Amino acid sequence: MRLAFPVLALSLAGLLGAADKISTSAAKDHLNQTATVCGKVVGTRYLDQSANKFTFLNFDKTYPDSPFTAVIPGENHAKFGEPEKTYLEKNICVTGKIVEYNKKPEIIVTEPSQIKVEGK
């Protein structure tokens, strides 16, 4: 049983590392697939007064015209420090399952390892 967790962790790391890199505009064509979406975060919003305390990272265009959004649920916010400030105006890649919400693609981000700042 001790071996199961490290094997699972390595398998997940392999999946995240092996995901195809795609642009934010192409994300809509990859719904329900695991991929790495890359672009510039041009707008952020931390809903610290809401029940779910979501953080939204909007790529390439400001909300509501953003072609892709990374969403950090409130229960995971502390793991990222201040993602609404850290990633603003940065080129980043986000890895995870692309889902659709309100006819737009997004990835729910629960771990900092899912986000890589390009050029680092």
Secondary structure, DSSP 4 states (H G I P E B T S, - for coil): -TTHHHHHHHHHHHHHHHSPEEETTTGGGGTTSEEEEEEEEEEEEE-TTSSS--EEEEESS-TTS-SEEEEE-GGGGGGGSSHHHHSTT-EEEEEEEEEEETTEEEEE--SGGGEEETT-
